[in-house]
């Protein structure tokens, strides 16, 4: 939280967003660290309250992700804010939050949609509107979606081959090494390449949930399951965004997109999963 507050005052701006802290040798994005810090803190708190858990405990646990999300959205970084919100929801759900509260919260959030709309930045409103018809602004807000659709469609069944794509290699596609790298992958490796990649992702997610099911206490079970489900959320949002069925929100494709802090946090998460699996007997005997 202190790092997020520091971003507000001394953070480095890029592309109209203030998200980074310049530490000299490298830049750090504190919002990425929150993707791991929030579920760890929530899992710790709810596991401590396991035998005497009440409704107020879920409210307190919710503050663990609501407060940082407010600061992150203010940067603005809607994509990371959505991921942390999803991560917090997974912890609450896995910890046994009653469905009545979940449905009530969803209805309340939906009722606040007009108020949320008025507080969105202009570019965020354009991303939502352009989702319905990217062709209304083909050289502006709809450019990313149109170019990614062309790249994905032109890949066909087997793709154009490594580094032989046109949209990606000729710079028609923006952010081709980060948020829209799946479109580049689709153009070069086609449908078969996509199916192989999604199959590998499915194996990772399945293995994560298997490790969670074998964990011997509440803390490690919540944390391991959250890591697997959050990894799935990364993949779903990025591919849906690139495919044009969700607004562009700036979410990288895990293990594929270029990125320093994001990649580091993902690998740390996998390290935690491996530790949960390796120490499951030790945890069970303690």
Secondary structure, DSSP 8 states (H G I E B T S, - for coil): -HHHHHHHHH-EEETTEEEEEE-SS-EE-HHHHHHHHHHHHHHHHHHHTGGG--HHHHHHHHHHHHHHHHHHHTTT-HHHHHHHHHHHHHHHHHTT--HHHHHHHHHHHHHTHHHHHHHS-HHHHHHHHHTT-GGGGTTTTTHHHHHHHHHHHHTTTT-S-TT--STTTTT-STTTTTTTHHHHHHHHHHHHHHHHHHHHHHHHHHHHHHHHHH-SSHHHHHHHHHHHHHHHHHHHHHHHHHHTSS-------TTTS--SHHHHHHHHHHHHHHHHHHTHHHHHH-
